[in-house]
Amino acid sequence: MQLLKKVNDQITLQILCDLLESGGIVHCVEGAGMNSLLPLPGLIEARVLVDEGDMEAAQALLNEMEGDTNHV
């Protein structure tokens, strides 16, 4: 699995995970549990990982979520 994005807030993390799920993209999140134990925004980052074969589609969804159509 490859790193798609580091996220340091639970709301953005949930939105991204929901978006990936709705797009049928298998993903995993590392470090999300630490943020819930010590919920200090910006201190602990969760890492969203996707399969290499899904990276292009996942990046397109991420760009759409962030409103950035210049990156592909």
Chimera marker file (.cmm) of the C-alpha trace (Angstrom):
<marker_set name="trace">
<marker id="1" x="0.000" y="0.000" z="0.000" r="1" g="1" b="0" radius="0.5"/>
<marker id="2" x="1.108" y="3.534" z="-0.727" r="1" g="1" b="0" radius="0.5"/>
<marker id="3" x="0.550" y="6.784" z="1.138" r="1" g="1" b="0" radius="0.5"/>
<marker id="4" x="-2.267" y="8.861" z="-0.323" r="1" g="1" b="0" radius="0.5"/>
<marker id="5" x="-2.439" y="11.591" z="2.322" r="1" g="1" b="0" radius="0.5"/>
<marker id="6" x="-1.579" y="12.472" z="5.903" r="1" g="1" b="0" radius="0.5"/>
<marker id="7" x="-4.565" y="13.867" z="7.782" r="1" g="1" b="0" radius="0.5"/>
<marker id="8" x="-4.527" y="15.513" z="11.197" r="1" g="1" b="0" radius="0.5"/>
<marker id="9" x="-8.211" y="16.064" z="11.842" r="1" g="1" b="0" radius="0.5"/>
<marker id="10" x="-10.873" y="13.424" z="12.377" r="1" g="1" b="0" radius="0.5"/>
<marker id="11" x="-13.557" y="15.104" z="10.271" r="1" g="1" b="0" radius="0.5"/>
<marker id="12" x="-11.369" y="15.328" z="7.170" r="1" g="1" b="0" radius="0.5"/>
<marker id="13" x="-10.240" y="11.753" z="7.759" r="1" g="1" b="0" radius="0.5"/>
<marker id="14" x="-13.829" y="10.509" z="7.904" r="1" g="1" b="0" radius="0.5"/>
<marker id="15" x="-14.814" y="12.441" z="4.776" r="1" g="1" b="0" radius="0.5"/>
<marker id="16" x="-11.826" y="11.068" z="2.858" r="1" g="1" b="0" radius="0.5"/>
<marker id="17" x="-12.494" y="7.490" z="3.994" r="1" g="1" b="0" radius="0.5"/>
<marker id="18" x="-16.176" y="7.774" z="3.056" r="1" g="1" b="0" radius="0.5"/>
<marker id="19" x="-15.224" y="9.152" z="-0.352" r="1" g="1" b="0" radius="0.5"/>
<marker id="20" x="-12.760" y="6.324" z="-1.000" r="1" g="1" b="0" radius="0.5"/>
<marker id="21" x="-15.337" y="3.736" z="0.089" r="1" g="1" b="0" radius="0.5"/>
<marker id="22" x="-17.994" y="5.228" z="-2.180" r="1" g="1" b="0" radius="0.5"/>
<marker id="23" x="-15.498" y="5.040" z="-5.045" r="1" g="1" b="0" radius="0.5"/>
<marker id="24" x="-14.837" y="1.360" z="-4.326" r="1" g="1" b="0" radius="0.5"/>
<marker id="25" x="-11.213" y="2.028" z="-3.363" r="1" g="1" b="0" radius="0.5"/>
<marker id="26" x="-9.743" y="-0.281" z="-0.743" r="1" g="1" b="0" radius="0.5"/>
<marker id="27" x="-7.777" y="1.703" z="1.814" r="1" g="1" b="0" radius="0.5"/>
<marker id="28" x="-6.433" y="1.537" z="5.328" r="1" g="1" b="0" radius="0.5"/>
<marker id="29" x="-5.685" y="4.157" z="7.942" r="1" g="1" b="0" radius="0.5"/>
<marker id="30" x="-2.636" y="4.071" z="10.204" r="1" g="1" b="0" radius="0.5"/>
<marker id="31" x="-2.412" y="6.166" z="13.349" r="1" g="1" b="0" radius="0.5"/>
<marker id="32" x="-6.084" y="7.162" z="13.612" r="1" g="1" b="0" radius="0.5"/>
<marker id="33" x="-6.372" y="5.537" z="17.043" r="1" g="1" b="0" radius="0.5"/>
<marker id="34" x="-3.608" y="7.718" z="18.450" r="1" g="1" b="0" radius="0.5"/>
<marker id="35" x="-5.531" y="10.853" z="17.497" r="1" g="1" b="0" radius="0.5"/>
<marker id="36" x="-8.592" y="9.653" z="19.389" r="1" g="1" b="0" radius="0.5"/>
<marker id="37" x="-6.469" y="8.959" z="22.476" r="1" g="1" b="0" radius="0.5"/>
<marker id="38" x="-4.812" y="12.364" z="22.323" r="1" g="1" b="0" radius="0.5"/>
<marker id="39" x="-7.143" y="14.586" z="20.241" r="1" g="1" b="0" radius="0.5"/>
<marker id="40" x="-4.839" y="17.528" z="19.631" r="1" g="1" b="0" radius="0.5"/>
<marker id="41" x="-5.330" y="18.760" z="16.055" r="1" g="1" b="0" radius="0.5"/>
<marker id="42" x="-2.080" y="18.989" z="14.159" r="1" g="1" b="0" radius="0.5"/>
<marker id="43" x="-0.105" y="16.924" z="16.643" r="1" g="1" b="0" radius="0.5"/>
<marker id="44" x="-0.756" y="13.387" z="15.431" r="1" g="1" b="0" radius="0.5"/>
<marker id="45" x="-1.337" y="12.574" z="11.781" r="1" g="1" b="0" radius="0.5"/>
<marker id="46" x="-3.275" y="9.613" z="10.460" r="1" g="1" b="0" radius="0.5"/>
<marker id="47" x="-1.918" y="8.121" z="7.246" r="1" g="1" b="0" radius="0.5"/>
<marker id="48" x="-4.393" y="7.057" z="4.550" r="1" g="1" b="0" radius="0.5"/>
<marker id="49" x="-2.970" y="4.272" z="2.386" r="1" g="1" b="0" radius="0.5"/>
<marker id="50" x="-4.306" y="2.783" z="-0.849" r="1" g="1" b="0" radius="0.5"/>
<marker id="51" x="-3.222" y="-0.029" z="-3.142" r="1" g="1" b="0" radius="0.5"/>
<marker id="52" x="-0.778" y="0.984" z="-5.850" r="1" g="1" b="0" radius="0.5"/>
<marker id="53" x="-3.293" y="0.060" z="-8.553" r="1" g="1" b="0" radius="0.5"/>
<marker id="54" x="-5.892" y="2.387" z="-7.030" r="1" g="1" b="0" radius="0.5"/>
<marker id="55" x="-3.570" y="5.349" z="-6.478" r="1" g="1" b="0" radius="0.5"/>
<marker id="56" x="-4.555" y="7.260" z="-9.624" r="1" g="1" b="0" radius="0.5"/>
<marker id="57" x="-8.294" y="6.939" z="-8.931" r="1" g="1" b="0" radius="0.5"/>
<marker id="58" x="-7.785" y="7.751" z="-5.237" r="1" g="1" b="0" radius="0.5"/>
<marker id="59" x="-5.734" y="10.833" z="-6.105" r="1" g="1" b="0" radius="0.5"/>
<marker id="60" x="-8.448" y="12.009" z="-8.505" r="1" g="1" b="0" radius="0.5"/>
<marker id="61" x="-11.062" y="11.678" z="-5.743" r="1" g="1" b="0" radius="0.5"/>
<marker id="62" x="-8.798" y="13.484" z="-3.296" r="1" g="1" b="0" radius="0.5"/>
<marker id="63" x="-8.207" y="16.309" z="-5.772" r="1" g="1" b="0" radius="0.5"/>
<marker id="64" x="-11.952" y="16.598" z="-6.320" r="1" g="1" b="0" radius="0.5"/>
<marker id="65" x="-12.545" y="16.683" z="-2.555" r="1" g="1" b="0" radius="0.5"/>
<marker id="66" x="-9.950" y="19.408" z="-2.124" r="1" g="1" b="0" radius="0.5"/>
<marker id="67" x="-11.285" y="21.340" z="-5.122" r="1" g="1" b="0" radius="0.5"/>
<marker id="68" x="-7.979" y="21.037" z="-6.970" r="1" g="1" b="0" radius="0.5"/>
<marker id="69" x="-8.342" y="19.902" z="-10.575" r="1" g="1" b="0" radius="0.5"/>
<marker id="70" x="-4.785" y="20.852" z="-11.545" r="1" g="1" b="0" radius="0.5"/>
<marker id="71" x="-3.169" y="17.706" z="-10.072" r="1" g="1" b="0" radius="0.5"/>
<marker id="72" x="-3.623" y="14.324" z="-11.683" r="1" g="1" b="0" radius="0.5"/>
<link id1="1" id2="2" r="1" g="1" b="0" radius="0.2"/>
<link id1="2" id2="3" r="1" g="1" b="0" radius="0.2"/>
<link id1="3" id2="4" r="1" g="1" b="0" radius="0.2"/>
<link id1="4" id2="5" r="1" g="1" b="0" radius="0.2"/>
<link id1="5" id2="6" r="1" g="1" b="0" radius="0.2"/>
<link id1="6" id2="7" r="1" g="1" b="0" radius="0.2"/>
<link id1="7" id2="8" r="1" g="1" b="0" radius="0.2"/>
<link id1="8" id2="9" r="1" g="1" b="0" radius="0.2"/>
<link id1="9" id2="10" r="1" g="1" b="0" radius="0.2"/>
<link id1="10" id2="11" r="1" g="1" b="0" radius="0.2"/>
<link id1="11" id2="12" r="1" g="1" b="0" radius="0.2"/>
<link id1="12" id2="13" r="1" g="1" b="0" radius="0.2"/>
<link id1="13" id2="14" r="1" g="1" b="0" radius="0.2"/>
<link id1="14" id2="15" r="1" g="1" b="0" radius="0.2"/>
<link id1="15" id2="16" r="1" g="1" b="0" radius="0.2"/>
<link id1="16" id2="17" r="1" g="1" b="0" radius="0.2"/>
<link id1="17" id2="18" r="1" g="1" b="0" radius="0.2"/>
<link id1="18" id2="19" r="1" g="1" b="0" radius="0.2"/>
<link id1="19" id2="20" r="1" g="1" b="0" radius="0.2"/>
<link id1="20" id2="21" r="1" g="1" b="0" radius="0.2"/>
<link id1="21" id2="22" r="1" g="1" b="0" radius="0.2"/>
<link id1="22" id2="23" r="1" g="1" b="0" radius="0.2"/>
<link id1="23" id2="24" r="1" g="1" b="0" radius="0.2"/>
<link id1="24" id2="25" r="1" g="1" b="0" radius="0.2"/>
<link id1="25" id2="26" r="1" g="1" b="0" radius="0.2"/>
<link id1="26" id2="27" r="1" g="1" b="0" radius="0.2"/>
<link id1="27" id2="28" r="1" g="1" b="0" radius="0.2"/>
<link id1="28" id2="29" r="1" g="1" b="0" radius="0.2"/>
<link id1="29" id2="30" r="1" g="1" b="0" radius="0.2"/>
<link id1="30" id2="31" r="1" g="1" b="0" radius="0.2"/>
<link id1="31" id2="32" r="1" g="1" b="0" radius="0.2"/>
<link id1="32" id2="33" r="1" g="1" b="0" radius="0.2"/>
<link id1="33" id2="34" r="1" g="1" b="0" radius="0.2"/>
<link id1="34" id2="35" r="1" g="1" b="0" radius="0.2"/>
<link id1="35" id2="36" r="1" g="1" b="0" radius="0.2"/>
<link id1="36" id2="37" r="1" g="1" b="0" radius="0.2"/>
<link id1="37" id2="38" r="1" g="1" b="0" radius="0.2"/>
<link id1="38" id2="39" r="1" g="1" b="0" radius="0.2"/>
<link id1="39" id2="40" r="1" g="1" b="0" radius="0.2"/>
<link id1="40" id2="41" r="1" g="1" b="0" radius="0.2"/>
<link id1="41" id2="42" r="1" g="1" b="0" radius="0.2"/>
<link id1="42" id2="43" r="1" g="1" b="0" radius="0.2"/>
<link id1="43" id2="44" r="1" g="1" b="0" radius="0.2"/>
<link id1="44" id2="45" r="1" g="1" b="0" radius="0.2"/>
<link id1="45" id2="46" r="1" g="1" b="0" radius="0.2"/>
<link id1="46" id2="47" r="1" g="1" b="0" radius="0.2"/>
<link id1="47" id2="48" r="1" g="1" b="0" radius="0.2"/>
<link id1="48" id2="49" r="1" g="1" b="0" radius="0.2"/>
<link id1="49" id2="50" r="1" g="1" b="0" radius="0.2"/>
<link id1="50" id2="51" r="1" g="1" b="0" radius="0.2"/>
<link id1="51" id2="52" r="1" g="1" b="0" radius="0.2"/>
<link id1="52" id2="53" r="1" g="1" b="0" radius="0.2"/>
<link id1="53" id2="54" r="1" g="1" b="0" radius="0.2"/>
<link id1="54" id2="55" r="1" g="1" b="0" radius="0.2"/>
<link id1="55" id2="56" r="1" g="1" b="0" radius="0.2"/>
<link id1="56" id2="57" r="1" g="1" b="0" radius="0.2"/>
<link id1="57" id2="58" r="1" g="1" b="0" radius="0.2"/>
<link id1="58" id2="59" r="1" g="1" b="0" radius="0.2"/>
<link id1="59" id2="60" r="1" g="1" b="0" radius="0.2"/>
<link id1="60" id2="61" r="1" g="1" b="0" radius="0.2"/>
<link id1="61" id2="62" r="1" g="1" b="0" radius="0.2"/>
<link id1="62" id2="63" r="1" g="1" b="0" radius="0.2"/>
<link id1="63" id2="64" r="1" g="1" b="0" radius="0.2"/>
<link id1="64" id2="65" r="1" g="1" b="0" radius="0.2"/>
<link id1="65" id2="66" r="1" g="1" b="0" radius="0.2"/>
<link id1="66" id2="67" r="1" g="1" b="0" radius="0.2"/>
<link id1="67" id2="68" r="1" g="1" b="0" radius="0.2"/>
<link id1="68" id2="69" r="1" g="1" b="0" radius="0.2"/>
<link id1="69" id2="70" r="1" g="1" b="0" radius="0.2"/>
<link id1="70" id2="71" r="1" g="1" b="0" radius="0.2"/>
<link id1="71" id2="72" r="1" g="1" b="0" radius="0.2"/>
</marker_set>
